[in-house]
Amino acid sequence: MRFFLIILLVVSNMLSSCTVGTANRNVVNSNVQDNEPDIKQKAEQLKKSYQKLSSSPYTAKYQQEYFEAFPNAFLLFNKLFGYSDKEPLGEPTSDFNSPLYNEAYLYVEAFFKLTGIEKTLYYNRIINISINGRWYADGVSHFQHGMKEKVKADINVFCELLSKRSEKEIKSFWYFYFDSPHPIKEIPEELQKIKEIDSKIFPLMVLALKEVQQAWKE
């Protein structure tokens, strides 16, 4: 009799442990799902902000709303605008198209035409999106083009902001800057001045270009 009671107790404890474990996993999964950004909701928010901005491009309030709605990291940017014939970053939708893929050019163009955003905030947003970025056609490529124009037009300020970032982030920023199916062979003349502006940034930039060149050889 004692033997059967022991067996019953052991089985009861095992079932209890499984129930707790399942409950814990459900809690964890629920938390993960709750923390994932709702891409469709984010896209709708950006659409509404874009419509307001389009109706009155120089209204400070609409510029600020659009800036705040615009993504602040490459992963989110690519989920909203990106398309890739490679393995996509983030959760792919059908054919890897993102919710705002067809509007990417207009939305990115609007971002780079903002004139009423404080310069440090504006440039830091560009830096944030560029970090961990990789070249893709269309929306991402268009952002990369706009980013390059801003950097070349205000190198000193960008260097000042980059100098406050980690070496990993600095190199990642320049990796995105140079990333292309046909990478350039050497640092362009307009960026050579960085050697005198910041001795920390320049070698990281050179290293980033070398990594891009190597990546596209493979």
C-alpha positions, 0 to 999 in steps of 0.5 A, spaced: 500 500 500 505 504 501 508 503 495 502 505 491 502 511 495 509 513 493 508 512 486 501 516 486 505 522 490 511 522 485 506 522 479 502 528 482 508 532 483 510 531 476 504 533 473 504 539 477 511 541 475 509 540 468 503 545 469 507 550 472 512 550 467 507 550 461 504 556 465 511 560 465 512 559 458 506 562 456 507 568 461 514 568 457 511 568 450 505 573 452 511 578 454 515 577 448 508 578 444 506 584 448 513 587 447 513 586 439 511 592 435 505 592 432 508 594 425 501 595 422 499 600 427 506 603 426 504 604 419 498 607 420 500 612 425 506 614 420 501 614 414 496 619 418 502 623 420 505 623 412 498 625 410 498 631 415 505 633 413 503 633 406 497 638 407 502 643 410 509 641 409 512 647 413 507 646 419 512 645 425 507 641 429 506 636 423 513 636 422 514 634 429 509 629 429 512 626 422 519 625 425 516 622 432 512 617 428 518 615 423 522 609 425 528 610 430 532 603 428 534 600 422 530 593 424 523 597 424 525 601 418 526 595 414 519 592 417 516 598 414 519 600 408 524 594 406 524 589 400 529 584 399 530 578 395 535 575 400 533 573 407 529 579 410 531 582 416 525 582 421 518 578 420 517 578 412 510 579 409 508 576 403 513 576 397 517 580 403 514 586 402 513 591 408 506 595 409 509 601 406 514 598 401 510 602 395 510 609 399 517 608 401 520 613 396 515 619 398 516 617 406 523 617 406 523 623 401 519 627 406 523 625 412 529 628 409 526 634 407 524 636 414 527 643 416 524 644 423 527 639 427 532 640 432 539 638 428 542 634 434 535 630 434 535 629 427 542 627 426 541 622 431 535 619 428 539 618 422 545 615 425 540 610 429 537 608 423 544 607 420 547 603 425 546 595 424 543 597 417 545 593 410 544 595 403 537 593 400 534 596 394 528 601 394 526 604 400 533 602 404 537 604 398 533 611 398 534 612 405 542 611 404 542 616 399 539 621 403 543 619 409 550 620 405 547 627 403 546 629 410 553 627 412 557 630 406 553 637 408 555 637 415 561 632 416 563 636 423 557 635 426 556 628 424 563 626 427 561 630 433 555 626 435 559 619 432 564 621 437 559 619 443 558 612 440 561 606 441 566 603 436 562 598 434 556 603 433 561 608 429 563 602 425 556 599 424 554 606 421 560 607 416 558 600 414 551 602 412 554 608 409 559 604 404 554 598 403 553 596 396 553 591 391 559 595 388 563 598 393 568 603 392 575 602 392 577 607 397 575 613 402 572 618 397 576 625 398 570 629 401 571 624 407 578 624 408 578 630 412 575 626 418 582 624 419 583 631 422 577 632 425 577 625 429 582 620 429 578 615 433 573 615 427 577 615 421 580 608 422 573 605 424 571 608 417 576 605 413 575 598 417 568 598 415 569 599 408 574 593 408 569 589 411 564 591 406 568 590 400 570 583 403 562 581 404 561 583 397 566 578 394 564 572 398 
